[in-house]
Amino acid sequence: MTATGWKLDPACRELLLDLFPPHWHDMIADHITLAGHAAKDAPLPTETTATVIGHADDGEGLEALVVAIAGSAKRPDGSIFHITWSLDRALGRKAVESNELLTRDGWRPLAVPIEITIIPARF
């Protein structure tokens, strides 16, 4: 099993890091998951652009950016497309907790959405 989704284009990642300096010590900020448990031969997604539409920070060690792909923030599994932005591992936080953060606490929409380039990938 592997994960499929997208890596952030390096230039777009740098732009987002300038706009959203990581709040927590451990920066992730590198991918968007489409399927967390895909077959090794599962086809890669075809989209190459996404729109950052929101931000969430629980104030307890976890921060994420919400992303829309093909006009929707909803992943096929019902969760929300996102980039785990930063976390604090010393507080026991894990990137996978971003899914719960977004569904439990919600997120704040950005005043101006930001279009980014994404690269289909396995990770």
C-alpha positions in Angstrom: 0.0 0.0 0.0 1.0 3.6 -0.7 -0.4 7.0 -0.6 -1.3 9.0 -3.7 -1.9 12.6 -4.1 0.2 15.6 -4.9 3.5 17.2 -3.9 3.6 21.0 -3.8 5.5 22.7 -6.6 8.7 24.0 -4.9 8.1 27.7 -5.9 4.5 27.5 -4.7 5.6 26.0 -1.5 8.0 28.9 -0.9 5.3 31.4 -1.7 3.0 29.8 0.8 5.7 29.6 3.5 6.1 33.4 3.0 2.4 34.0 3.3 1.8 31.5 6.2 4.9 31.2 8.4 4.6 27.9 10.2 3.1 28.4 13.7 4.5 25.2 15.2 8.1 23.9 15.5 7.9 21.0 13.0 7.1 22.1 9.5 5.5 19.6 7.1 4.1 21.7 4.2 4.9 19.3 1.4 1.9 17.3 0.1 -1.9 16.8 -0.3 -3.2 13.3 0.1 -5.8 11.9 -2.3 -5.8 8.3 -1.0 -3.9 7.3 2.1 -4.1 3.5 1.4 -3.9 3.1 -2.4 -2.6 0.1 -4.2 1.0 0.4 -5.4 -0.2 0.4 -9.0 -3.1 2.9 -8.5 -3.2 5.6 -11.1 -1.9 9.0 -10.1 -4.4 11.9 -10.1 -4.3 14.2 -13.2 -5.0 17.6 -11.7 -2.0 20.0 -11.6 -3.6 23.0 -9.9 -5.2 23.5 -6.6 -6.6 26.5 -4.6 -5.7 27.2 -1.0 -9.0 28.3 0.5 -8.6 28.1 4.2 -6.5 27.8 7.4 -6.9 25.9 10.7 -4.9 26.0 13.9 -6.1 24.3 17.0 -3.8 26.3 19.3 -2.5 23.0 20.7 0.2 22.0 18.2 -1.4 21.5 14.8 -1.9 23.7 11.8 -3.3 23.0 8.3 -4.2 24.7 5.1 -7.5 23.7 3.3 -7.2 23.1 -0.4 -9.8 22.8 -3.2 -9.0 20.5 -6.1 -11.2 20.6 -9.2 -13.4 23.1 -7.4 -14.0 20.9 -4.3 -12.4 20.6 -0.8 -14.1 17.2 -0.3 -11.9 14.1 -0.8 -13.4 11.0 -2.2 -13.3 9.4 1.3 -15.4 12.3 2.7 -12.5 14.1 4.5 -11.1 17.5 3.5 -8.3 18.1 1.1 -5.5 19.8 3.1 -1.8 20.4 3.6 -0.6 19.7 7.1 1.3 22.9 7.5 3.1 22.6 10.9 2.8 20.6 14.1 4.6 20.1 17.4 5.9 16.6 17.7 7.1 17.3 21.2 3.5 17.7 22.2 2.8 14.3 20.6 1.1 15.7 17.5 1.0 13.8 14.3 0.2 14.9 10.7 -2.7 12.4 10.4 -4.6 14.4 13.1 -5.2 17.2 10.5 -8.2 15.2 9.2 -9.8 15.3 12.7 -8.9 18.9 13.3 -10.7 20.0 10.1 -13.8 17.9 10.7 -14.1 18.6 14.4 -13.1 22.2 14.7 -13.7 23.5 11.1 -11.5 26.0 9.4 -11.4 29.7 8.5 -11.8 30.7 4.9 -9.1 32.9 3.3 -10.1 36.3 2.2 -8.4 35.7 -1.1 -7.9 32.2 -2.3 -4.4 31.3 -3.6 -4.0 29.2 -6.7 -1.0 26.8 -6.6 0.7 24.2 -8.8 0.7 20.7 -7.6 2.6 17.6 -8.9 0.9 14.1 -9.0 2.9 11.8 -6.8 3.1 8.7 -4.6 4.5 9.0 -1.1 
